[in-house]
Amino acid sequence: MSRLEFRVHELTVGQLAERSGVAVSALHFYESKGLISSRRTAGNQRRFTRDTLRRVAFIKVAQRVGIPLDRIREALATLPEERTPTVEDWARLSETWRAELDDRIAQLEKLRDDLTDCIGCGCLSIKTCALANPYDRLGDEGPGPRRLLVERHRDRAKPSGKAAATSTTPCTPNCP
């Protein structure tokens, strides 16, 4: 990988791709979605400011933790265009996702803990199954896998409602 000269203030799409580890096609996609921006030269070539490297790194990290692109775009829109974002800018931006990330972590921990003996294959051969819902009793609570969902601001240590009452119902061949 070639090292970028400090005095280089704009990068070509190839330089940005090489330095960020993101394919040129992905950079074009990010630009089409409004996540990054470039200016065009007289020859219609893209030129990106150096701070785009930070934005691309932020996009990659946010995608890695499951933040949707539209939320990433909204967050990046709050950053200043006229200057490189400061530590305070990034801290303010990341704070807006703290509750959402805490919820995602809780959801992953619940999945890890509840599915230790079950991969959700539908065989129903295990004595207790977090996916079992005899007679669709959990349908009254809403759509989706009710026992596996962790909802925001809910006590994550204890399931609530009907899910708590039926979470250890034994699985039988008639309980899908």
C-alpha positions as CSV (number, residue, x, y, z in Angstrom):
1,M,0.0,0.0,0.0
2,S,1.3,3.4,-0.9
3,R,1.6,6.0,1.9
4,L,-0.2,9.3,1.3
5,E,1.9,12.4,1.4
6,F,0.8,14.7,4.2
7,R,0.5,17.7,1.8
8,V,-2.0,15.8,-0.4
9,H,-5.3,17.3,0.5
10,E,-7.5,15.5,-2.0
11,L,-7.6,11.8,-2.9
12,T,-8.6,10.0,-6.1
13,V,-11.2,7.3,-5.7
14,G,-8.4,4.7,-6.2
15,Q,-6.3,6.3,-3.4
16,L,-9.3,6.4,-1.1
17,A,-10.1,2.8,-1.9
18,E,-6.6,1.6,-1.3
19,R,-6.1,3.6,1.9
20,S,-9.6,2.8,3.4
21,G,-9.7,-0.9,2.4
22,V,-13.1,-0.3,0.7
23,A,-13.7,-1.3,-3.0
24,V,-14.1,1.6,-5.5
25,S,-17.6,0.3,-6.3
26,A,-18.5,0.6,-2.5
27,L,-17.2,4.1,-2.5
28,H,-19.3,5.0,-5.5
29,F,-22.3,3.4,-3.7
30,Y,-21.6,5.4,-0.5
31,E,-21.5,8.5,-2.6
32,S,-24.7,7.7,-4.4
33,K,-26.4,7.2,-1.0
34,G,-25.1,10.6,0.3
35,L,-22.7,9.1,2.9
36,I,-19.6,10.7,1.4
37,S,-19.1,13.4,-1.3
38,S,-16.6,14.4,-3.8
39,R,-15.9,17.2,-6.2
40,R,-15.3,16.6,-9.9
41,T,-12.3,17.8,-11.8
42,A,-12.4,19.3,-15.3
43,G,-11.9,15.8,-16.6
44,N,-14.9,14.5,-14.5
45,Q,-12.7,12.6,-12.0
46,R,-13.7,12.3,-8.4
47,R,-11.6,14.0,-5.7
48,F,-12.2,13.4,-2.0
49,T,-11.0,15.5,0.9
50,R,-8.7,13.6,3.3
51,D,-11.3,13.6,6.1
52,T,-13.4,11.3,3.9
53,L,-11.0,8.5,5.2
54,R,-12.5,9.1,8.6
55,R,-16.0,9.1,7.3
56,V,-15.4,5.8,5.4
57,A,-13.9,4.2,8.6
58,F,-16.9,5.4,10.6
59,I,-19.3,3.9,7.9
60,K,-17.4,0.5,8.1
61,V,-17.5,0.4,11.9
62,A,-21.2,1.4,12.0
63,Q,-22.1,-1.2,9.4
64,R,-20.2,-3.8,11.3
65,V,-22.3,-3.3,14.4
66,G,-25.5,-3.3,12.3
67,I,-26.4,0.3,12.0
68,P,-28.5,0.8,8.8
69,L,-27.1,3.0,6.1
70,D,-29.9,5.5,6.4
71,R,-29.1,6.0,10.1
72,I,-25.4,6.4,9.2
73,R,-26.3,9.0,6.6
74,E,-28.4,10.9,9.1
75,A,-25.5,10.8,11.6
76,L,-22.9,11.9,9.1
77,A,-25.1,14.8,8.0
78,T,-24.7,16.3,11.5
79,L,-20.9,16.6,11.0
80,P,-19.4,19.8,9.7
81,E,-18.6,19.9,6.0
82,E,-16.3,22.9,6.2
83,R,-13.7,21.3,8.5
84,T,-12.4,17.9,9.7
85,P,-14.6,16.7,12.5
86,T,-13.2,17.0,16.0
87,V,-13.1,14.5,18.8
88,E,-16.1,16.3,20.3
89,D,-18.0,16.0,17.0
90,W,-17.4,12.2,16.9
91,A,-18.3,11.8,20.6
92,R,-21.6,13.7,20.1
93,L,-22.5,11.6,17.1
94,S,-21.6,8.3,18.7
95,E,-23.6,9.2,21.9
96,T,-26.8,9.3,19.8
97,W,-26.4,5.6,19.2
98,R,-25.5,4.5,22.7
99,A,-29.0,3.3,23.7
100,E,-29.5,1.5,20.4
101,L,-26.1,-0.2,20.7
102,D,-26.9,-1.2,24.3
103,D,-30.2,-2.7,23.0
104,R,-28.3,-4.6,20.3
105,I,-25.8,-5.9,22.8
106,A,-28.6,-7.1,25.1
107,Q,-30.3,-8.8,22.1
108,L,-27.1,-10.6,21.2
109,E,-26.5,-11.7,24.8
110,K,-30.1,-13.0,25.0
111,L,-29.7,-14.9,21.8
112,R,-26.4,-16.4,22.9
113,D,-27.8,-17.4,26.3
114,D,-31.2,-18.7,25.1
115,L,-30.0,-20.6,22.0
116,T,-27.1,-22.4,23.5
117,D,-28.8,-25.8,23.0
118,C,-30.9,-24.8,20.0
119,I,-30.2,-23.5,16.6
120,G,-33.8,-22.8,15.7
121,C,-33.9,-25.7,13.2
122,G,-37.6,-26.5,13.9
123,C,-36.9,-30.1,15.0
124,L,-38.5,-29.4,18.4
125,S,-36.6,-32.3,20.0
126,I,-35.2,-30.3,22.9
127,K,-37.2,-30.2,26.2
128,T,-37.4,-26.4,26.3
129,C,-37.3,-24.3,23.2
130,A,-37.2,-20.5,23.0
131,L,-38.9,-20.6,19.6
132,A,-41.8,-22.8,20.6
133,N,-45.2,-21.0,20.7
134,P,-48.0,-23.6,21.4
135,Y,-51.3,-22.5,19.9
136,D,-49.8,-19.1,18.9
137,R,-50.2,-17.8,22.5
138,L,-47.6,-15.2,22.0
139,G,-49.3,-13.7,18.9
140,D,-51.3,-11.4,21.3
141,E,-48.0,-9.7,22.2
142,G,-47.1,-8.8,18.6
143,P,-45.3,-10.1,15.6
144,G,-41.9,-11.9,15.5
145,P,-40.1,-14.2,17.9
146,R,-41.5,-12.7,21.1
147,R,-39.2,-14.6,23.5
148,L,-36.1,-13.7,21.6
149,L,-36.9,-10.0,21.2
150,V,-35.4,-7.5,23.6
151,E,-37.3,-4.3,23.5
152,R,-35.9,-0.9,24.4
153,H,-36.3,0.2,28.0
154,R,-37.5,-3.2,29.1
155,D,-35.9,-4.9,32.1
156,R,-33.5,-7.2,30.2
157,A,-32.9,-9.6,33.1
158,K,-36.5,-10.9,33.1
159,P,-38.9,-11.6,30.3
160,S,-42.3,-9.9,30.8
161,G,-45.9,-10.7,30.1
162,K,-47.0,-14.0,28.7
163,A,-43.5,-14.7,27.5
164,A,-42.4,-15.0,31.1
165,A,-45.2,-17.4,32.0
166,T,-44.5,-19.7,29.0
167,S,-40.8,-19.4,28.4
168,T,-40.0,-22.8,29.9
169,T,-42.9,-24.6,28.3
170,P,-41.7,-28.1,27.3
171,C,-41.5,-28.7,23.5
172,T,-43.7,-31.5,22.1
173,P,-44.2,-32.6,18.6
174,N,-47.4,-30.5,18.5
175,C,-45.9,-27.2,19.6
176,P,-44.7,-25.3,16.5
